[in-house]
Amino acid sequence: MEFGFSEEQNILRNSVTDFMEKECPPEYVRELDEKEEYPHEIYGKMSKLGWFGLPIPEEYGGSGLGAVDLIIVGEEMSRFSYEIAAGFGISVFCGLNIIEHGSEEQKKFYIPKMIDNKIRLSISITEPNAGSDAASLATSAVLDGGSWVLNGQKTFQTASDAKDTVMSVYVRTDKDLPKHKGISLILVPNDTPGVEIRRIKMLGRKMLHTNEIFFEDVRVPKENMVGELNNGWKMLLSGLELERLYGCSTFIGSSQTVVDLALEHSKQRVQFGRPIGTFQAMGHMLADMQTEVDAARLLVYRAAWMLDQGMPCMKQVSMAKLFGSETYARLSNQGMQIMGGYGYSLEYDMQRHFRDSRIITVSAGSSQMQRTVIAREMGLRVV
Ligand SMILES: Cc1cc2nc3c(=O)[nH]c(=O)nc-3n(C[C@H](O)[C@H](O)[C@H](O)COP(=O)(O)OP(=O)(O)OC[C@H]3O[C@@H](n4cnc5c(N)ncnc54)[C@H](O)[C@@H]3O)c2cc1C
């Protein structure tokens, strides 16, 4: 069994760390969080280094990196900012979907722009009546001459309001087919007439923003459909393992930062004449926290390795999502306890982890849905 990374992977990790240390200090993250601003500036710098093309095949201007490489990037980036790493992933994975299912024209049109940060890509599935049951989505698209006409509403949409965003909108194109079969994917620029985006005020995710989107007779050229008509559900599931794993890598990087912050505080903060970390209750809590981060990390690495080997790994990916997201949420809560009143203060970063981590056991497939996937993979017919 080999637990090491290749020399190239170590270089990749170091280069991400070096960049983030220089370009993404804690003050920068705090400022964007406070001002609720999308991280355009740092994404511009990342695009100059070609990062948005890291997993994109070389023939479309990318570097063709594999799953293990990509989780190294996600883990290191998220040590500095969970949100910056998450927003990066959304664009890249929507791009990979176009690579996998789009026409040659779509790949040549959208992918270089995404890599050069001239556009951003976002994903639009969830609706008021279609959350965990995503296949019940009802936003419709009807062909009218040379255009698709969209009507309906999406909710909880990350970063769809960022400037020059092209939204990957999953729509119902056939109401008479079974619900998983009448869905298609259409690309809609967010400044198309008839699109109205309203910000939803949320506890966290202040940089990326969470939105409702209303579509009223929104017309886009029929060429904006990605892949085959009514094949959207399969497309949604096709790249899911890599996308989920990237998400998991951001949970472990962020969790590590939570432990590092809590550990540092426990060494500095003196009560009853000694650092609080030397109280066994605190020391043991920190030991458990680091153990959980390492366990989450190993689940992610194992699933990424399996994916690179071409092995089926949905169960392992779901375990990594379940345990990784629960770990980040639990640890940021414990981090608040270790930091006492300072954790609750907006002047310290722990509260941001607490806010941002709370939703990850719900979004992108809740913990309950992950357990259902794992149980089914174990041969149980759970509903
Ligand atoms: C900050 C944020 C960002 C998001 N970004 C995006 C985005 O960019 N694009 C997008 O399309 N969506 C996005 N989402 C939506 C997200 O994926 C959904 O919130 C998620 O799928 C859950 O749907 P819901 O919120 O409607 O909860 P519900 O589906 O109503 O679930 C509520 C509770 O019921 C449980 N539950 C539901 N069904 C079952 C079941 N069968 N078995 C057991 N338990 C069940 C769930 O686990 C959960 O605990 C985002 C959400 C948030 C909060």
The ligand as an SDF file (V2000), in Angstrom:
LIG
                    3D

 53 58  0  0  0  0  0  0  0  0999 V2000
  -26.3130   27.8210    0.8620 C   0  0  0  0  0  0  0  0  0  0  0  0
  -26.9230   26.9100   -0.1520 C   0  0  0  0  0  0  0  0  0  0  0  0
  -26.3980   26.8690   -1.4290 C   0  0  0  0  0  0  0  0  0  0  0  0
  -26.9780   26.0560   -2.4050 C   0  0  0  0  0  0  0  0  0  0  0  0
  -26.5040   26.0860   -3.6960 N   0  0  0  0  0  0  0  0  0  0  0  0
  -27.2030   25.4530   -4.6650 C   0  0  0  0  0  0  0  0  0  0  0  0
  -26.8670   25.6510   -6.0510 C   0  0  0  0  0  0  0  0  0  0  0  0
  -25.9180   26.3550   -6.3920 O   0  0  0  0  0  0  0  0  0  0  0  0
  -27.6310   25.0410   -6.9850 N   0  0  0  0  0  0  0  0  0  0  0  0
  -28.6990   24.2550   -6.6690 C   0  0  0  0  0  0  0  0  0  0  0  0
  -29.3520   23.7360   -7.5580 O   0  0  0  0  0  0  0  0  0  0  0  0
  -29.0280   24.0370   -5.3620 N   0  0  0  0  0  0  0  0  0  0  0  0
  -28.3290   24.6360   -4.3740 C   0  0  0  0  0  0  0  0  0  0  0  0
  -28.6750   24.4680   -3.0560 N   0  0  0  0  0  0  0  0  0  0  0  0
  -29.8170   23.6160   -2.7250 C   0  0  0  0  0  0  0  0  0  0  0  0
  -29.4480   22.3770   -1.9540 C   0  0  0  0  0  0  0  0  0  0  0  0
  -28.8620   21.4190   -2.7840 O   0  0  0  0  0  0  0  0  0  0  0  0
  -30.7390   21.9130   -1.2610 C   0  0  0  0  0  0  0  0  0  0  0  0
  -30.9230   22.7920   -0.1800 O   0  0  0  0  0  0  0  0  0  0  0  0
  -30.6840   20.4810   -0.8170 C   0  0  0  0  0  0  0  0  0  0  0  0
  -30.7720   19.6380   -1.9340 O   0  0  0  0  0  0  0  0  0  0  0  0
  -31.8120   20.1470    0.1640 C   0  0  0  0  0  0  0  0  0  0  0  0
  -33.0470   20.5810   -0.3250 O   0  0  0  0  0  0  0  0  0  0  0  0
  -33.9990   21.4320    0.6320 P   0  0  0  0  0  0  0  0  0  0  0  0
  -33.2210   22.5450    1.1870 O   0  0  0  0  0  0  0  0  0  0  0  0
  -35.2240   21.7520   -0.1420 O   0  0  0  0  0  0  0  0  0  0  0  0
  -34.3530   20.4660    1.8290 O   0  0  0  0  0  0  0  0  0  0  0  0
  -35.4090   19.2430    1.8250 P   0  0  0  0  0  0  0  0  0  0  0  0
  -35.2250   18.3930    0.6240 O   0  0  0  0  0  0  0  0  0  0  0  0
  -36.7620   19.7920    2.1030 O   0  0  0  0  0  0  0  0  0  0  0  0
  -34.8990   18.4280    3.0950 O   0  0  0  0  0  0  0  0  0  0  0  0
  -35.2070   18.8340    4.4380 C   0  0  0  0  0  0  0  0  0  0  0  0
  -34.7560   17.6990    5.3680 C   0  0  0  0  0  0  0  0  0  0  0  0
  -35.4610   16.4850    5.0200 O   0  0  0  0  0  0  0  0  0  0  0  0
  -34.5370   15.4520    4.7780 C   0  0  0  0  0  0  0  0  0  0  0  0
  -35.0430   14.5640    3.7350 N   0  0  0  0  0  0  0  0  0  0  0  0
  -35.5990   14.8950    2.5370 C   0  0  0  0  0  0  0  0  0  0  0  0
  -35.8750   13.8080    1.8250 N   0  0  0  0  0  0  0  0  0  0  0  0
  -35.4720   12.7450    2.5560 C   0  0  0  0  0  0  0  0  0  0  0  0
  -35.4790   11.3230    2.3680 C   0  0  0  0  0  0  0  0  0  0  0  0
  -35.9170   10.7670    1.2350 N   0  0  0  0  0  0  0  0  0  0  0  0
  -34.9720   10.5430    3.3410 N   0  0  0  0  0  0  0  0  0  0  0  0
  -34.5090   11.0810    4.5030 C   0  0  0  0  0  0  0  0  0  0  0  0
  -34.4610   12.4150    4.7400 N   0  0  0  0  0  0  0  0  0  0  0  0
  -34.9410   13.2370    3.7760 C   0  0  0  0  0  0  0  0  0  0  0  0
  -33.2490   16.1410    4.3300 C   0  0  0  0  0  0  0  0  0  0  0  0
  -32.1030   15.3270    4.5560 O   0  0  0  0  0  0  0  0  0  0  0  0
  -33.2530   17.4000    5.2040 C   0  0  0  0  0  0  0  0  0  0  0  0
  -32.6970   17.1120    6.4470 O   0  0  0  0  0  0  0  0  0  0  0  0
  -28.0770   25.2510   -2.0670 C   0  0  0  0  0  0  0  0  0  0  0  0
  -28.5910   25.2750   -0.7620 C   0  0  0  0  0  0  0  0  0  0  0  0
  -28.0400   26.1110    0.1720 C   0  0  0  0  0  0  0  0  0  0  0  0
  -28.6940   26.1840    1.5200 C   0  0  0  0  0  0  0  0  0  0  0  0
  1  2  1  0
  2  3  1  0
  2 52  2  0
  3  4  2  0
  4  5  1  0
  4 50  1  0
  5  6  2  0
  6  7  1  0
  6 13  1  0
  7  8  2  0
  7  9  1  0
  9 10  1  0
 10 11  2  0
 10 12  1  0
 12 13  2  0
 13 14  1  0
 14 15  1  0
 14 50  1  0
 15 16  1  0
 16 17  1  0
 16 18  1  0
 18 19  1  0
 18 20  1  0
 20 21  1  0
 20 22  1  0
 22 23  1  0
 23 24  1  0
 24 25  2  0
 24 26  1  0
 24 27  1  0
 27 28  1  0
 28 29  2  0
 28 30  1  0
 28 31  1  0
 31 32  1  0
 32 33  1  0
 33 34  1  0
 33 48  1  0
 34 35  1  0
 35 36  1  0
 35 46  1  0
 36 37  1  0
 36 45  1  0
 37 38  2  0
 38 39  1  0
 39 40  1  0
 39 45  2  0
 40 41  1  0
 40 42  2  0
 42 43  1  0
 43 44  2  0
 44 45  1  0
 46 47  1  0
 46 48  1  0
 48 49  1  0
 50 51  2  0
 51 52  1  0
 52 53  1  0
M  END
$$$$
